Amino acid sequence: MKHTKVKDLLNSTKTLQEINAKGWVRTFRNNQFIALNDGSTINNIQCVVDFENTPEETLKRITTGAAVSVIGDLVESQGKGQKYEIQVKKLEILGDSDAEKFPMQPKKHSLEFLRENAHLRVRTNAFGAIMRVRSVLAFAVHQYFQEKGFVYVNTPVITGADAEGAGEMFQVTSLPLDNLPKNDDGSINYKEDFFGKHTNLTVSGQLEGETFAMALGQIYTFGPTFRAENSNTSRHLAEFWMIEPEVAFNDLHDNMDLAEDFIQYVIKYTVDKCEDDLKFLEGRLLEEEKVKPQAERSEMPLLEKLNFVLENNFKRVSYTEAIDILRNSKPNKNKKFQYSIDEWGADLQSEHERYLVEKHFKSPVIVYDYPANIKSFYMRLNEDDKTVAAMDILFPGIGEIVGGSQREERYDVLIEKMRVIGIDEEELWWYLDTRRFGSAVHSGFGLGFERLVLFVTGMTNIRDVIPFPRTPGSAEF
């Protein structure tokens, strides 16, 4: 018998005879009432068991976490809180269930405990909601770009190039680590490695994406990226997903327009599709806020924060203007910033970005034209020779969420920038070819997908918005 999803049963417009529902028991009380959830919705459906005619041995096996199948009638609920419930005629326990050892008991668990049980945490209301929101956001990303005529490109996971120039990359090798082949000078002979050269896991698909934009016009990548950064903060992962569009003939201002339109689209789509999950997450967040000191509480409830992004045009301000605002701000003058702003050239920290968004402009902010020496080599040098055509989008509660730029399309300028910071021209010969053959103005940006999920769900630790977090010292599951 084909089963019906719990979401569809709860949304039914009429009572139904002889339906089958399958899912996992959230709670079982009074030997009669099962709260059943199958992952299709944040909401459970109540199943009323005929305990007088159900074997005692079966009743004992209906425990939290057990997978069950019920056949019965969908009837109007006698209790409060839901329109329908299932009057069970037949109940079957699917598989084994060890009630005493199942970690996800119906009580409040710490997020750290849930991370230790990442293979089971998605059975909780919070993580079920987070992962459904993540799924809808991912679909919205593809839908936006496909509707706009972008080509989806799968860039390499294994690469010999360091797009960011930071060097914090995971090495890929098939060489025997206990007997590495060496050159005469004692260095490792990578010519004997699988790819015949030193290779790593990618930190970005941007450079390869640019080559496709120079042929297909507008492309986007959406795939896994890796950083070997030994950081245990709530904002860092070793493995995460990046969204990176690249568009030929777009300058910096076109790039800002695209990023603003894109991010408002995907958030609006998710708000419309995930109403129940977002309301649940907002309620959870409000409960957590009650025990926090006033200074650490969020400026806005979750849905208000999302609508703040949707209802406000993004304020555009140059880095130079932003520095002047911050330097003259009360928090800076009163030494309230952890990192004081004293002079032009300082790298903006999260506290500065949030001040601009939440206190000064009271809208999302795009800061552009950053000092060249704090940005990547591929960003286009402006006519003043000291700034580059870069832009960051800043959001409430999180600071930077998008980083992008107009790319340096001039061969001679790009070569000089690479030489200054020590990037080997031979390593990126193919990237330089795009400047030698049919070069054109082009731009793009990067959005860390987990950072977006973090913002939309209201979670505060990035490890809680990816199915299986990879962090220093932890690669379980």
Secondary structure, DSSP 4 states (H G I P E B T S, - for coil): -----HHHHHT-SS-EEEEEEEEEEEEEETTTEEEEE-SSSS--EEEE--GGGS-HHHHHH--TT-EEEEEEEEEE-SSSS-SEEEEEEEEEEES---TTT-S--SS---HHHHHHTTTTGGGSHHHHHHHHHHHHHHHHHHHHHHHTTPEE----SEES--SSS-----EE--S-TTS--B-TTS-B-GGGSTTSS-EEE-S-SHHHHHHHHHHHSEEEEEEEEE------STT--SEEEEEEEEEET--HHHHHHHHHHHHHHHHHHHHHH-HHHHHHHHHHHHHHHTTS-GGGS-SS-HHHHHHHHHHSPPEEEEHHHHHHHHHTSHHHHTT-SSS---STTPPPPHHHHHIIIIIIISS-EEEEEEEGGGS-TTBPBPTTSSEEEEEEEEETTTEEEEEEEEB---HHHHHHHHHHHT--TTTTHHHHHHHHSS---EEEEEEEHHHHHHHHHT-S-GGGSSSS--BTTB---
